Amino acid sequence: MTLSVAHITFDCRDAATLSRFWSEALGRPVDEGAQPFFASIGFGAPGPEPAWLFLQVPEDKAAKNRMHLDLTADDRPAEIARLVALGATHVGDHDEWGHRWSVLRDPEGNEFCVASR
């Protein structure tokens, strides 16, 4: 039996707002019908990329993510500037073992990394 990733799901305060940030970041449209309590990107779409789901929950994020996304970019500094302009926060840069990456937070504080390709 083989597993595959079907969805990446975010708990959030406002699903419509957070989905718009990730839509712009990924260059993928928010699906029709986005609401503050539920929104999606690519739900039911064909192809290998997983859908992104955003579900409203009553509690705020309280601690560092136990899991995070690692994304890659051809021009990491330019991509970081673009993401910050969209509402991300640039937390810091790292250069270890021949790899360079930056840690960011989305508008609701979820950590993610952008690495050089």
C-alpha positions as a Markdown table, in Angstrom:
| # | Residue | x | y | z |
|---|---|---|---|---|
| 1 | Met | 0.0 | 0.0 | 0.0 |
| 2 | Thr | 1.3 | 3.5 | -0.9 |
| 3 | Leu | 0.3 | 6.7 | 0.8 |
| 4 | Ser | 0.0 | 10.1 | -0.9 |
| 5 | Val | -0.6 | 13.6 | 0.4 |
| 6 | Ala | -4.2 | 14.6 | -0.4 |
| 7 | His | -4.5 | 17.9 | 1.6 |
| 8 | Ile | -2.5 | 20.3 | 3.7 |
| 9 | Thr | -4.8 | 21.6 | 6.4 |
| 10 | Phe | -4.4 | 24.8 | 8.4 |
| 11 | Asp | -6.3 | 25.5 | 11.6 |
| 12 | Cys | -6.9 | 29.3 | 11.6 |
| 13 | Arg | -8.9 | 32.3 | 12.8 |
| 14 | Asp | -10.1 | 33.4 | 9.4 |
| 15 | Ala | -10.0 | 30.8 | 6.6 |
| 16 | Ala | -10.9 | 33.2 | 3.8 |
| 17 | Thr | -8.1 | 35.7 | 4.8 |
| 18 | Leu | -5.4 | 33.0 | 5.3 |
| 19 | Ser | -6.3 | 31.2 | 2.0 |
| 20 | Arg | -5.9 | 34.5 | 0.1 |
| 21 | Phe | -2.3 | 34.8 | 1.5 |
| 22 | Trp | -1.4 | 31.3 | 0.5 |
| 23 | Ser | -3.2 | 31.7 | -2.9 |
| 24 | Glu | -1.0 | 34.7 | -3.7 |
| 25 | Ala | 2.1 | 32.9 | -2.3 |
| 26 | Leu | 1.6 | 29.8 | -4.4 |
| 27 | Gly | 0.1 | 31.3 | -7.5 |
| 28 | Arg | -3.0 | 29.1 | -7.2 |
| 29 | Pro | -6.5 | 30.5 | -6.9 |
| 30 | Val | -8.8 | 30.2 | -3.9 |
| 31 | Asp | -11.7 | 27.9 | -4.7 |
| 32 | Glu | -15.1 | 29.5 | -5.0 |
| 33 | Gly | -17.2 | 29.9 | -1.9 |
| 34 | Ala | -14.4 | 30.9 | 0.6 |
| 35 | Gln | -15.8 | 31.8 | 4.0 |
| 36 | Pro | -14.3 | 32.8 | 7.3 |
| 37 | Phe | -14.9 | 29.2 | 8.6 |
| 38 | Phe | -13.7 | 27.2 | 5.5 |
| 39 | Ala | -11.7 | 27.9 | 2.4 |
| 40 | Ser | -9.7 | 25.8 | 0.0 |
| 41 | Ile | -7.1 | 25.9 | -2.8 |
| 42 | Gly | -7.2 | 23.2 | -5.4 |
| 43 | Phe | -9.8 | 21.0 | -3.6 |
| 44 | Gly | -10.9 | 18.4 | -6.1 |
| 45 | Ala | -8.5 | 19.6 | -8.8 |
| 46 | Pro | -6.7 | 17.0 | -11.0 |
| 47 | Gly | -3.0 | 16.8 | -10.8 |
| 48 | Pro | -0.3 | 15.8 | -8.3 |
| 49 | Glu | -0.4 | 18.9 | -6.0 |
| 50 | Pro | -2.3 | 18.4 | -2.8 |
| 51 | Ala | -5.2 | 20.7 | -2.0 |
| 52 | Trp | -4.8 | 23.3 | 0.8 |
| 53 | Leu | -7.6 | 23.5 | 3.3 |
| 54 | Phe | -8.2 | 26.2 | 5.9 |
| 55 | Leu | -10.5 | 25.5 | 8.8 |
| 56 | Gln | -11.6 | 28.1 | 11.4 |
| 57 | Val | -10.9 | 27.1 | 15.0 |
| 58 | Pro | -11.7 | 29.0 | 18.2 |
| 59 | Glu | -8.3 | 28.9 | 19.7 |
| 60 | Asp | -5.2 | 31.0 | 18.6 |
| 61 | Lys | -1.9 | 29.4 | 17.7 |
| 62 | Ala | -0.1 | 29.0 | 21.0 |
| 63 | Ala | 3.3 | 27.5 | 20.2 |
| 64 | Lys | 5.8 | 26.7 | 17.5 |
| 65 | Asn | 4.6 | 24.4 | 14.8 |
| 66 | Arg | 5.5 | 20.8 | 15.3 |
| 67 | Met | 5.5 | 20.4 | 11.5 |
| 68 | His | 6.1 | 23.1 | 8.9 |
| 69 | Leu | 6.4 | 23.5 | 5.2 |
| 70 | Asp | 9.7 | 23.7 | 3.4 |
| 71 | Leu | 9.3 | 25.6 | 0.1 |
| 72 | Thr | 12.0 | 26.3 | -2.5 |
| 73 | Ala | 12.7 | 29.2 | -4.8 |
| 74 | Asp | 15.1 | 30.0 | -7.6 |
| 75 | Asp | 15.7 | 33.5 | -6.2 |
| 76 | Arg | 15.2 | 33.2 | -2.4 |
| 77 | Pro | 15.8 | 36.9 | -1.5 |
| 78 | Ala | 13.3 | 38.1 | -4.1 |
| 79 | Glu | 10.8 | 35.5 | -3.0 |
| 80 | Ile | 11.1 | 36.4 | 0.6 |
| 81 | Ala | 10.6 | 40.1 | -0.3 |
| 82 | Arg | 7.5 | 39.1 | -2.2 |
| 83 | Leu | 6.1 | 37.0 | 0.7 |
| 84 | Val | 6.7 | 39.8 | 3.2 |
| 85 | Ala | 4.9 | 42.2 | 0.9 |
| 86 | Leu | 1.9 | 39.8 | 1.0 |
| 87 | Gly | 1.9 | 39.8 | 4.8 |
| 88 | Ala | 4.5 | 37.2 | 5.9 |
| 89 | Thr | 7.0 | 38.0 | 8.6 |
| 90 | His | 10.7 | 37.2 | 7.9 |
| 91 | Val | 12.0 | 35.5 | 11.1 |
| 92 | Gly | 15.6 | 34.7 | 10.1 |
| 93 | Asp | 18.1 | 33.2 | 7.7 |
| 94 | His | 20.2 | 30.1 | 8.0 |
| 95 | Asp | 23.2 | 28.7 | 6.2 |
| 96 | Glu | 24.3 | 25.2 | 7.3 |
| 97 | Trp | 25.7 | 22.1 | 5.6 |
| 98 | Gly | 25.8 | 24.0 | 2.2 |
| 99 | His | 22.1 | 24.8 | 2.3 |
| 100 | Arg | 20.5 | 28.3 | 2.7 |
| 101 | Trp | 17.0 | 28.8 | 3.9 |
| 102 | Ser | 14.9 | 31.5 | 5.6 |
| 103 | Val | 12.2 | 31.1 | 8.2 |
| 104 | Leu | 9.0 | 33.1 | 7.8 |
| 105 | Arg | 5.6 | 33.2 | 9.4 |
| 106 | Asp | 2.3 | 33.6 | 7.5 |
| 107 | Pro | -0.2 | 36.2 | 8.7 |
| 108 | Glu | -1.5 | 33.9 | 11.4 |
| 109 | Gly | 2.0 | 33.0 | 12.7 |
| 110 | Asn | 2.5 | 29.6 | 11.1 |
| 111 | Glu | 6.2 | 29.0 | 10.5 |
| 112 | Phe | 7.4 | 27.9 | 7.1 |
| 113 | Cys | 10.8 | 27.9 | 5.3 |
| 114 | Val | 12.0 | 29.1 | 1.9 |
| 115 | Ala | 15.1 | 27.4 | 0.7 |
| 116 | Ser | 17.3 | 28.1 | -2.3 |
| 117 | Arg | 16.9 | 25.6 | -5.1 |
